[in-house]
Amino acid sequence: MRMGTPAAKLKPALLQPDWQGGSKRSLEGIVKIFFHKLGPGLITGASDDDPSGIGTYSQVGAQFGYALLWTMLLTYPLMAAIQEISARIGRVTGVGIAANLRKSYPRPLLYAVLFVVSVANVFNLGADIGAMGSAAQLVLPGKSGLYILLFGLGSLAGVLLVPYSIYAKYLKWLTLSLFAYAGVVFFAHVHWAAVVRSTLLPHIELTKDYLTALVAVLGTTISPYLFFWQASQEVEEVTQNEGEKPLKSAPSQAPKQLDRIRIDTYVGMAFSNIVAFFIILTAAATLHASGITEISTSAQAAKALEPLAGCFAFILFLCGIVGTGLLAVPVLAASACYGIGEACRWKTSLERKPAQAIRFYAAITVATLLGLSLNFMHIDPVKALFWAAILNGLVAAPLMAVIMFMASNRKVMGALVIPKYLKVVGWLATAVMLCASIGVFVTWK
């Protein structure tokens, strides 16, 4: 998915300062160049705040108030680093994470990784589709089961009929409704001293509930499916754009492309974490402050928006859930299927028509229908969102370790192994996820 205009095609006046009164044109050029650098990372960041994320952040804010705001500062560099590393793997090698596992590592490791990611993705898919159906029931007549079917089958039809680059270009506007959570802080009573203190001074409790919530937050921000997705989208960038090659084969392209990946990823992850921060803050200032510490329905989650939107809170909530859900469902379904397809040497691309990649799209169809079917097993949709995030958190640490070894392996990456700063932050992210997961098991009774 290419967003923007290739720099080589921009007029020279847009690339160089105009010292004779052309500051407007110069600024326009800077803006165009900046947005040209945004692509897979921005879509990944938008997809990260999916219904699972909204549900998790809302539950955490309601249950613990401002106490977990500090996690947004912690997770930003960690998630940005691991996403940049995943993107580098795809861009440098020209194939995704699973294909690199198949080429350079034992098959049992490949199959184990694909199994745990696929299970986590199907569960997350079901939770996201269920959340969309429950949100629709807030403003539309009828039972949620009908809307769950419509959203599940509609999402699948969108993937089968429309290239994802076009599909995402329009759907991402719905996600702007998430900024309503930032607007609430101007209407709700926020204890800013407590917000600053909780953001800058972490308070950690070694209790089951606290550590479970911590793993849920980490799992919804540092999600395994996003590692596969961003690597695969960088492969798409190579295969869909004439003249671009894997950086191992064209090292002269490396400075420009690695710079683009860095900017794209850090902007995309910043967008994701800013939205997440305000969802937690809004839920804390409204739901927690009102004594609602356990969210069991979409209606309760939507109440966080009432200080800003009043009677339109449910509609805003619906737009946010549906917009992020429709963006995320193809990402969830396709990310695991990219891996399966690479492992089985299938043709894999969301830019191909189904007839050109039959097995890849068949796998996406099966994954989506499996996720859809989970909603008819009488599982609480809000609880499902929260537990989907926990499952992602538990799966993330071992997968991150595999990615770190891969990105540091000259057999895989050639001379373009990741630099030292990414190794340090990437392993730190892996250690944080591992410690949080161990903490859950230790305190679980």
ABEGO torsion letter per residue (X at the ends): XBBEBBAAABBAAAABBBAAGAAAAAAAAAAAAAAAABBAAAAAAAAABBAAAAAAAAAAAAAAEAAAAAAAAAAAAAAAAAAAAAAAAAAAAGBBAAAAAAAABBAAAAAAAAAAAAAAAAAAAAAAAAAAAAAAAAABBEBAAAAAAAAAAAAAAAAAABBAAAAAAAAAAAAAAAAAAAAAAAABBBBAAAAAAAAABBBBBBBAAAAAAAAAAAAAABBAAAAAAAAAAAAAAAAABBGBBBAAABAAAAAAAAAAAAAAAAAAAAAAAAAAAAAAAAAAAAAAAAGBABBABAAAAAAAAAAAAEAAAAAAAAAAAAAAAAAAAAAAAAAAAAAAAAAAGBBBBAABBAAABAAAAAAAAAAAAAAAAAAAAGBBAAAAAAAAAAAAAAAAAAAAAAAAAAAABAAAAEAABBBAAAAAAAAAAAAAAAAAAAAAAAABX
